[in-house]
Amino acid sequence: MNDDNRPEPPEPPEPADAVGELGTRERAVLAMERRGWSGPGAKERAVREELGMSPTRYYQLLNALLDDEAALRHDPVTVNRLRARRDAARARR
């Protein structure tokens, strides 16, 4: 409590980088990227059914994860593979 007996506001949660861990959703996105896919649309269907999000939102989260050091620590093989793919696509543009 502070001087006028009001409770202190709660501390905001630390970002994943500060804690050093990814959330459940972020780990699930990386796990989805490690899987093989049988054909067109299979991955997007799995994203909707298993993760409960649109493919657009999924790819937004995935792109953000590629720049997240906690994601790199969690799954360096997948993150580095996807970073290389993203960089190659950018170079082609």
Phi and psi in degrees as a GROMACS rama.xvg file:
@    title "Ramachandran Plot"
@    xaxis  label "Phi"
@    yaxis  label "Psi"
@TYPE xy
-94.7704  -170.743  ASN-2
-61.9882  -30.6838  ASP-3
-98.8564  24.8672  ASP-4
65.3395  16.51  ASN-5
-89.0065  143.361  ARG-6
-67.7369  147.504  PRO-7
-68.9631  144.607  GLU-8
-66.3933  148.151  PRO-9
-66.7355  151.027  PRO-10
-71.1196  140.035  GLU-11
-67.633  151.026  PRO-12
-65.1554  147.66  PRO-13
-74.7987  145.614  GLU-14
-65.886  161.219  PRO-15
-55.5644  -39.0746  ALA-16
-60.6352  -39.3025  ASP-17
-69.411  -35.7621  ALA-18
-80.662  -30.4031  VAL-19
89.914  9.80557  GLY-20
-131.089  155.886  GLU-21
-97.3212  154.576  LEU-22
-75.8097  171.979  GLY-23
-59.0207  -44.6376  THR-24
-63.8386  -41.9345  ARG-25
-65.5877  -40.6605  GLU-26
-64.8799  -36.6399  ARG-27
-66.4892  -37.4314  ALA-28
-64.1331  -44.8983  VAL-29
-65.4747  -38.1665  LEU-30
-63.6363  -38.1496  ALA-31
-62.1558  -37.2496  MET-32
-71.3989  -22.07  GLU-33
-78.6437  -18.4994  ARG-34
-77.8102  155.559  ARG-35
-91.3676  152.357  GLY-36
-123.731  134.304  TRP-37
-74.4398  -29.3183  SER-38
-172.298  179.504  GLY-39
-61.9582  135.778  PRO-40
88.7625  -16.6297  GLY-41
-64.495  -43.4314  ALA-42
-65.8051  -45.5636  LYS-43
-62.0116  -38.445  GLU-44
-64.7332  -43.5074  ARG-45
-64.0828  -37.8662  ALA-46
-59.8165  -45.7844  VAL-47
-65.4459  -46.8653  ARG-48
-75.8166  -43.291  GLU-49
-88.8939  -34.8103  GLU-50
-103.119  -15.1221  LEU-51
67.351  34.9805  GLY-52
-139.007  161.916  MET-53
-73.7273  153.19  SER-54
-57.9144  -35.0611  PRO-55
-60.6487  -48.0582  THR-56
-63.5176  -39.9113  ARG-57
-56.4875  -49.7579  TYR-58
-69.4542  -28.5336  TYR-59
-64.7892  -46.63  GLN-60
-63.823  -43.041  LEU-61
-60.7967  -45.598  LEU-62
-61.1952  -40.5375  ASN-63
-65.1597  -37.8691  ALA-64
-63.7165  -31.4354  LEU-65
-64.5035  -20.9249  LEU-66
-101.161  5.80717  ASP-67
-97.9489  120.316  ASP-68
-63.8768  -29.9769  GLU-69
-65.5917  -37.4794  ALA-70
-65.8835  -40.4398  ALA-71
-62.3843  -41.7482  LEU-72
-66.3214  -37.1414  ARG-73
-69.6422  -43.7591  HIS-74
-146.348  74.6568  ASP-75
-62.9903  -34.6734  PRO-76
-63.9285  -49.9128  VAL-77
-65.8069  -46.3393  THR-78
-63.5085  -44.4792  VAL-79
-66.4307  -37.66  ASN-80
-61.9116  -45.5043  ARG-81
-70.742  -34.8374  LEU-82
-62.9527  -42.9696  ARG-83
-63.6589  -41.1439  ALA-84
-63.8296  -43.4533  ARG-85
-63.9446  -43.5678  ARG-86
-64.446  -38.0792  ASP-87
-65.3777  -40.7149  ALA-88
-65.4002  -38.9953  ALA-89
-65.3924  -37.8153  ARG-90
-67.6629  -31.6578  ALA-91
-71.7562  -21.0008  ARG-92
